[in-house]
Amino acid sequence: MPMQAASEKNTPRRAIIRQIDLKSSLSMIDFAGQRVTHSQFAQAQNIKFAPVVAFYGKDETPLTDPLMGTMLPDFYSQYLDDALAIATLKLIPPNRAK
């Protein structure tokens, strides 16, 4: 989940969300700026099954542990909210965190 730079000064940055198909030959741009297939990207990230939700910072740095599998359906939205909150806090510069 890399962050996209805001186009205006007061516009907050937003997450870039991508769905990767483990077996797809569709192309995409990886963290190094190289064109790879979805399948190659999943292999490079050592993702072997779905679903996996992962949050990344700059240079492919993981921001949280990935959410793997369906987990407990009753609690999944809370796991997702928590992981997103942790990832977001790690992306805020220390002088802006409150």
Secondary structure, 3 states (H helix, E strand, C coil): CCEECCCCCCCCCEECCCCCCCCCCCEEECCCCCEEEHHHHHHHCCCCCCCEECCECHHHCECCCCEECCCCHHHHHHHHHHHHHHHHHHHCCCCCCC
